Amino acid sequence: MLTSTSTHSSASRKRVFRDITRLVFRASLVGGWLMPTHLLAETLTIGVYHNPPKLFADDQGQPRGMLGDLLQAIAKEEQWQLTSFQCEFQHCLSLLEQGAIDLLPDVAWSEERAQRLSFHEEPVMHSWSQLYQREDIEVDAIFDLEQHRIAVVEGSVQQSYLAAVTNRFDITVTWLSVSSFAEGFQSVANGEADLVAANHLFGDWRADDYGLHETSVIFQPARLFYAASPMLSEEILERIDDTLIRWKQDNDSIYFDTLRAWKGQSSSSQLIPLWLWWSISALCLLLVLALGANVLLKRRVSINREQLNTNEALLTTILDSVDAYIYIKSPSLKYRYVNRRISELFNRPAEDIIGKCDDDFLDATSAAAIKKIDQNVLNSGKKVTIEEHSVLQGEKQMRTFLSIKMPLTMTSGEKPCLCGISTELTEYLEMQSRTHRLAFYDALTGLPNRRLLMESLAELTKKDSSIIALSAIFIIDLDGFRLVNDIQGHESGDQLLINVADLLQRQLPEEATVARFSSDEFVVLLTVVGEQPEEAALGAERIARQLLEGISTLRADRALPISASIGISLFNGSGQSMNSVLQQADLALQQAKTAGGNTLRFFNMDMQTSVLERASLEEDLHQALAHNELALHYQVQVDHQGVTTGVEALLRWYHPQRGWVPPGTFIPIAEENGLIIPIGYWVLRLACEQLAKWSRQPTYSALTISVNVSSVQFQQPDFVREVEELLAQTQAPANRLVLEVTESLLMSEPTRVRNTMLKLRAQGVRFALDDFGTGYSSLSYLKRLPLDELKIDQSFVRELLTDKTDAAIVDTTILLAVSLGLTVVAEGVEKKEQLDWLKGHGCYRYQGYLFGRPTPIEYLFEVY
């Protein structure tokens, strides 16, 4: 209780000190230390920085420009007193956050700024950024910026965006930092830079004065607001919103008059005073009244037409800038509107597409399928999201699109048209296919690899126990394969492996699965070899001996003799795990190798020692939690600057007799017998308690804790309730808790899993996809899940410097994660060279022995 009171008093003192500082600063701005506080309460301090034509200070220091004049009009209507303070933009933002000024016009909304400042709801206006160039420069796209000099305002949104894009695509540019758009335009005019980045309002206003013209590179549409100090009353922002909304509903309001006045402003440096604009408006009004109602009607029609043309041009610019295919079809399914991307897709200008159907651009099958979908949308009147497959005329490649289609009423009383927005998925699906191929197939032989075989075997061991047919698994190891590499070279060894893979595929039944398990080890999975043990054994032995004979006929270069050893295990899937089946076959293989090779052996009951050992371990695990034998160790996660961003909680078991038991040994046992549920709850509780402690310590309050959640635990009906109760009981910050889930969990019951994740996300809990690449996930479903992080499995990181396949998988995974907006965390980083490689390929979060081993919490920060 004493601690709570002390904390509250400290916070109160900070607020009082901040308010006093704010009042003192305002008093100094208005020119008097002794000004009465009731006058301060009626005054709003406005920050003004130089960014014409949107905002600047006139000769009297008052805010002018589009947003300055509008704010003065609002203040006049609300009877506010405005006091201006001129400052650089970044300085203005700092003063605003501290509460030293109340409002700052011309601030683009961003999520980062919204966490530090207050914003009203209704945007004052919309803007976007654009590149402007000299007459002798031709830039049509981002890639044309290679080896060019670009002037950008230091600290601006244009600078951060362009730097990120050029770095991502390895585009080499030279940056020239300037303090204002005007300085940037002047530097291009003087030949110091080739292009300048600015908002389009300034560019449209002053580009001609500097002899520059706009490029087609448009980026970062923005909503502009009057940003407010977090200490400013919400009522002030609500009144700004009410006024803006009311003005925007009236085309003749002062809002539109002000915008039209500034958009018509000449490029002269002499800015027309606000009172002169009002005088001109008054004279125009008198003239209109004198000309009569007919002239008034014509003027309004002209204004409306101009506004319509402006809006249409703006809409066309936006739609042509969107990286999607946007179109409108008539009720008879003929194109009425297409954006630039459609013209590029069909390789025809828009005027050649309007009025035609899909039959004119696609093959007959594709056109018929799309027509059926479109007609169903128009008949049902409902929006659909669907995956479409199309082949363009003259092409053979099948293109895949994710399309959103909906009815659109263009004119009252007319039949609805069809509006469509399509995003091409062809490259994403090809990337997904390549990633799947790299992850699940051996690059040398083309056979399934260990991961794909394990999935097939797992499915087989889960089959209905009522099925009595026996299956068989062979592990085939080449005898003396190392001699082939050592004597004849790795090229001969690779060719031998290819020949063995081809032989196995030719001699085995079509339904058999053949995989390359390791360097010279192959695994064969036969789903049905007989119903009785004797029959199954004879059938398996016959096939195995045929394989041994076939392999013995193979020869590497220089006629080096080749033989193999085979271990065989028969199983029916009832009560057997895939690990136990493989273990039995491997034990049989060792017996065959011990017998001299070039032979086969079956698993027998004398090999059950390890199985009994496992049973003993499972019995001890039942008592581990109650006997306080389990512990949490923590391994740090760092960013590319070496800053610790969080830790991963790792479960450890110290057995009184066995010592430390590897997690890979006891965690699968806990999942199989259900013990993972109470153990997992215990892990979550300790993690939440630790987060709560850190939240009260400024040094560690920003750290996250990642917790691996078993699929068994995650799918429990009360899992969401348990997590919510733990967060409430411990007062742990939910946004610092990261639950790590696996790909197999995501694909088991996708709808149910997604709903569970969304409920926890609503509480602030974050999610990471663990061991990415060791399973198989649908890209189209992954992007719908509320994931925050993607963790690259250490099996890929370990060999990425020496194995091109692993390097390709890691690089592809990073690109995939970036496209999905996910943070990438590389596991198992043990070498400085691995860290440098990952940094160079866009991965900026790491975990591994290079930064520290897992350790108890009490020693964690003593070590690091």
Sequence and secondary structure as in RCSB ss.txt:
>XXXX:A:sequence
MLTSTSTHSSASRKRVFRDITRLVFRASLVGGWLMPTHLLAETLTIGVYHNPPKLFADDQGQPRGMLGDLLQAIA
KEEQWQLTSFQCEFQHCLSLLEQGAIDLLPDVAWSEERAQRLSFHEEPVMHSWSQLYQREDIEVDAIFDLEQHRI
AVVEGSVQQSYLAAVTNRFDITVTWLSVSSFAEGFQSVANGEADLVAANHLFGDWRADDYGLHETSVIFQPARLF
YAASPMLSEEILERIDDTLIRWKQDNDSIYFDTLRAWKGQSSSSQLIPLWLWWSISALCLLLVLALGANVLLKRR
VSINREQLNTNEALLTTILDSVDAYIYIKSPSLKYRYVNRRISELFNRPAEDIIGKCDDDFLDATSAAAIKKIDQ
NVLNSGKKVTIEEHSVLQGEKQMRTFLSIKMPLTMTSGEKPCLCGISTELTEYLEMQSRTHRLAFYDALTGLPNR
RLLMESLAELTKKDSSIIALSAIFIIDLDGFRLVNDIQGHESGDQLLINVADLLQRQLPEEATVARFSSDEFVVL
LTVVGEQPEEAALGAERIARQLLEGISTLRADRALPISASIGISLFNGSGQSMNSVLQQADLALQQAKTAGGNTL
RFFNMDMQTSVLERASLEEDLHQALAHNELALHYQVQVDHQGVTTGVEALLRWYHPQRGWVPPGTFIPIAEENGL
IIPIGYWVLRLACEQLAKWSRQPTYSALTISVNVSSVQFQQPDFVREVEELLAQTQAPANRLVLEVTESLLMSEP
TRVRNTMLKLRAQGVRFALDDFGTGYSSLSYLKRLPLDELKIDQSFVRELLTDKTDAAIVDTTILLAVSLGLTVV
AEGVEKKEQLDWLKGHGCYRYQGYLFGRPTPIEYLFEVY
>XXXX:A:secstr
 HHHHHHHHHHHHHHHHHHHHHHHHHHHHHT TT  HHHHHTEEEEEE  BTTTBEE TTS EEHHHHHHHHHHH
HHHT EEEEEE  HHHHHHHHHHTSSSEEEEEE  HHHHTTSB  SS SEEEEEEEEE TT    SGGGGTT EE
EEETT HHHHHHHHHHHHTT   EEEEESSHHHHHHHHHTTS SEEEEEHHHHHHHTGGGT EEEEEEEEEEEEE
EEE TTS HHHHHHHHHHHHHHHT TTSHHHHHHHHHHT  S SS   HHHHHHHHHHHHHHHHHH HHHHHHHH
HHHHHHHHHHHHHHHHHHHHHSSSEEEEE TTS EEEE HHHHHHHTS HHHHTT  GGGTB HHHHHHHHHHHH
HHHHHT  EEEEEEE BTT  S EEEEEEEEEE  STTS  EEEEEEEE HHHHHHHHHHHHHHHB TTT  B H
HHHHHHHHHHHTS TT   EEEEEEEEEETHHHIIIII HHHHHHHHHHHHHHHHHHS TT EEEE SSSEEEEE
EEEEESSHHHHHHHHHHHHHHHHHHHHT B GGG B EEEEEEEEE STT  HHHHHHHHHHHHHHHHHTTSSSE
EE  GGGTHHHHHHHHHHHHHHHHTTTT EEEEEEEEEETTS EEEEEEEEEEEETTTEEE HHHHHHHHHHHTT
HHHHHHHHHHHHHHHHHHHHTSTTTTT EEEEE  HHHHTSTTHHHHHHHHHHHHT  GGGEEEEE HHHHHHSH
HHHHHHHHHHHHTT EEEEEEETSS   HHHHTTS   EEEE HHHHHTTTT HHHHHHHHHHHHHHHHTT EEE
E    SHHHHHHHHHTT  EE STTT   EEHHHHHHH 
